């Protein structure tokens, strides 16, 4: 199913100067929930839930004080928590992808995110960047890291993700690489 790309105009973006123009814009590519990475994660979570249920049932049989209602109740709670833990990350990332738009101008790389009633904008000036790191994913997409320092790439998980300007899961990455390469050096990871 194709998703509509949110079209951002110069007026919507509040460009800093008259000579700043939009060169490229896009959204993260939708990824199937049960792709290569998701299947093992869901399988492990399912096996963990089965193990916990087996442990809880065995414990209740060893302790004769627990009645049938308590056994069923605890089993249902463990199953519900397992399903919640297995599904919520996929729903969250899917929603985040749908509400994210990437914009590249001749001066900045911009990430726009809709978060409820307000929008979050993160950007990096292209003239401050030493290079752009591109990582080609297994799903025929690429992730572009717009970072000011190479040390910054290794501390991405430790900072607030809204400060990072990362274009994730870009399908037409060759086109974007051609557009951005005149402005800054490109490094492939």
C-alpha positions, -999 to 999 in steps of 0.1 A, spaced: 0 0 0 15 33 -10 14 62 15 10 98 4 41 119 7 34 151 26 43 180 3 61 208 21 62 241 4 87 269 9 61 289 28 53 259 52 90 255 59 97 291 69 130 291 50 157 312 65 166 332 34 152 339 -1 180 319 -17 172 287 2 152 263 -19 139 228 -14 160 202 -34 145 170 -22 118 158 2 105 124 12 93 101 39 108 70 55 100 39 35 73 17 51 87 -16 63 67 -47 66 60 -57 102 72 -92 97 104 -86 79 137 -104 85 145 -87 118 109 -88 132 103 -125 129 131 -136 153 122 -109 178 85 -119 179 96 -156 181 119 -149 211 92 -129 229 67 -157 222 91 -183 235 98 -162 266 60 -158 273 55 -196 269 84 -202 293 70 -178 319 35 -193 316 50 -228 320 70 -216 350 39 -199 366 16 -229 360 43 -253 375 47 -230 404 9 -229 410 7 -267 409 35 -270 434 18 -245 457 -15 -260 464 -28 -227 479 -35 -211 445 -70 -217 432 -80 -221 395 -91 -185 392 -56 -173 403 -39 -196 378 -60 -184 349 -57 -148 360 -19 -148 362 -16 -167 329 -39 -142 312 -18 -113 326 15 -128 314 0 -134 279 -13 -99 277 20 -84 288 38 -106 262 15 -95 234 19 -59 245 57 -61 245 57 -78 211 34 -54 193 39 -19 208 73 -13 193 61 -20 158 30 2 162 51 30 176 77 30 148 50 27 121 33 57 136 65 76 138 73 68 101 39 81 90 44 114 108 79 121 96 90 141 66 125 147 54 135 179 36 168 188 20 174 224 10 205 239 -5 214 250 30 199 226 55 189 190 61 156 190 80 135 164 98 98 174 105 78 153 129 42 156 138 38 149 176 1 154 186 -9 190 185 26 204 177 54 198 152 90 190 160 117 203 136 153 193 137 178 206 112 215 208 105 232 234 83 250 217 54 279 242 56 288 230 92 290 193 82 323 176 75 307 146 58 274 126 56 275 90 65 253 66 45 244 32 57 227 8 32 202 -13 50 192 -49 42 157 -38 31 170 -19 -1 169 14 17 196 36 32 200 58 63 216 92 60 234 105 91 239 143 90 264 147 117 289 175 125 316 152 140 325 115 135 324 110 173 288 121 172 278 91 152 288 67 180 268 86 207 235 88 188 217 64 211 227 84 242 212 117 231 177 129 225 166 115 191 148 148 183 183 165 182 195 141 155 191 148 118 189 113 104 170 104 73 160 67 79 149 41 54 152 62 22 141 42 -8 155 65 -35 189 68 -18 209 70 -50 190 101 -60 194 118 -26 231 109 -26 236 127 -60 217 157 -47 237 160 -15 272 151 -27 280 186 -42 275 202 -8 294 178 15 316 147 13 297 114 14 310 84 35 295 49 31 294 28 63 
